[in-house]
Amino acid sequence: MDTLRVVTETEGVVSEPDVLPELAGYDLVMTPAEVAQVLRMNPEVVTRLIREGKLPGFRVGGTWRVRRGDVQAVMKGEWKPPEN
């Protein structure tokens, strides 16, 4: 689960202590293109992996989205695809 953002008065910087540095600048919900940028993959490959259930994702209208926390779980090796 994602944490609340904390703004420090002295620095005016947004701090998200539980978020990996690679993901800190991204919104809570990411596009396949943003996921691809973080994972250094082709966006079309990311979309295919989401469709195949190999990466977590969901559809909003006609477009795929991925929760930032799910991307972090994938990066940490904590997410496993569901078994068929």
Contacts in CASP RR format, 6 or more apart in sequence:
PFRMAT RR
TARGET T0000
AUTHOR 0000-0000-0000
METHOD contacts of the structure
MODEL  1
MDTLRVVTETEGVVSEPDVLPELAGYDLVMTPAEVAQVLRMNPEVVTRLI
REGKLPGFRVGGTWRVRRGDVQAVMKGEWKPPEN
1 69 0 8 1.000
2 16 0 8 1.000
2 18 0 8 1.000
2 19 0 8 1.000
2 28 0 8 1.000
2 67 0 8 1.000
2 68 0 8 1.000
2 69 0 8 1.000
3 16 0 8 1.000
3 17 0 8 1.000
3 18 0 8 1.000
3 19 0 8 1.000
5 14 0 8 1.000
5 15 0 8 1.000
5 16 0 8 1.000
6 14 0 8 1.000
6 15 0 8 1.000
6 16 0 8 1.000
6 17 0 8 1.000
7 13 0 8 1.000
7 14 0 8 1.000
7 15 0 8 1.000
8 15 0 8 1.000
16 24 0 8 1.000
19 68 0 8 1.000
19 69 0 8 1.000
19 72 0 8 1.000
20 72 0 8 1.000
20 75 0 8 1.000
20 76 0 8 1.000
22 38 0 8 1.000
22 75 0 8 1.000
23 38 0 8 1.000
23 68 0 8 1.000
23 69 0 8 1.000
23 71 0 8 1.000
23 72 0 8 1.000
23 75 0 8 1.000
26 34 0 8 1.000
26 38 0 8 1.000
26 68 0 8 1.000
27 68 0 8 1.000
28 67 0 8 1.000
28 68 0 8 1.000
28 69 0 8 1.000
29 65 0 8 1.000
29 66 0 8 1.000
29 67 0 8 1.000
29 68 0 8 1.000
30 38 0 8 1.000
30 65 0 8 1.000
30 66 0 8 1.000
30 67 0 8 1.000
30 68 0 8 1.000
30 71 0 8 1.000
31 63 0 8 1.000
31 64 0 8 1.000
31 65 0 8 1.000
31 66 0 8 1.000
32 43 0 8 1.000
32 46 0 8 1.000
32 47 0 8 1.000
32 50 0 8 1.000
32 64 0 8 1.000
32 66 0 8 1.000
33 43 0 8 1.000
33 46 0 8 1.000
35 41 0 8 1.000
35 43 0 8 1.000
35 46 0 8 1.000
35 55 0 8 1.000
35 66 0 8 1.000
35 71 0 8 1.000
36 42 0 8 1.000
36 43 0 8 1.000
36 45 0 8 1.000
36 46 0 8 1.000
38 71 0 8 1.000
38 75 0 8 1.000
39 46 0 8 1.000
39 71 0 8 1.000
39 74 0 8 1.000
39 75 0 8 1.000
46 55 0 8 1.000
47 64 0 8 1.000
49 55 0 8 1.000
50 56 0 8 1.000
50 57 0 8 1.000
50 64 0 8 1.000
50 66 0 8 1.000
51 64 0 8 1.000
53 81 0 8 1.000
53 82 0 8 1.000
54 81 0 8 1.000
55 66 0 8 1.000
55 70 0 8 1.000
55 74 0 8 1.000
55 81 0 8 1.000
56 66 0 8 1.000
56 67 0 8 1.000
56 70 0 8 1.000
56 73 0 8 1.000
56 74 0 8 1.000
56 79 0 8 1.000
57 64 0 8 1.000
57 65 0 8 1.000
57 66 0 8 1.000
57 67 0 8 1.000
57 70 0 8 1.000
58 64 0 8 1.000
58 65 0 8 1.000
58 66 0 8 1.000
59 65 0 8 1.000
70 79 0 8 1.000
73 79 0 8 1.000
END
